[in-house]
Amino acid sequence: MRIPDRIKIGCNEFTVEWRDELDAAGNIGLSSVSLNKIYMARRTKDSVGGVVVEMPEPVLVDTFLHEVLHSLSCLYGLKLKERQIEGLAGGLMQVIRDNALDFR
């Protein structure tokens, strides 16, 4: 699955910005509804030795969907909790991958 450079969420067009790393906390993705941006990290530091590791494609795609769901929750006032976002993102990715779904 290819992560687009731009994505429309609700009536807002979000830009996807790639960074080498996002922050010291090890986040792979962050979304900002006020800036209409989704930030994605190509790599992060592991939690054990601080070694920088490349993010595999399945992790990046799951993270991207996770950030899209955060944006939807905010824009539509859904007030989804982090655990709900995690479950929805993981579950949707499993269905999409296991069924080779292509929405083009």
Secondary structure, DSSP 8 states (H G I E B T S, - for coil): ----SEEEETTEEEEEEEES---TT--SEEEETTTTEEEEESEEE-TTT--EEE--HHHHHHHHHHHHHHHHHHHTT----HHHHHHHHHHHHHHHHHTT----
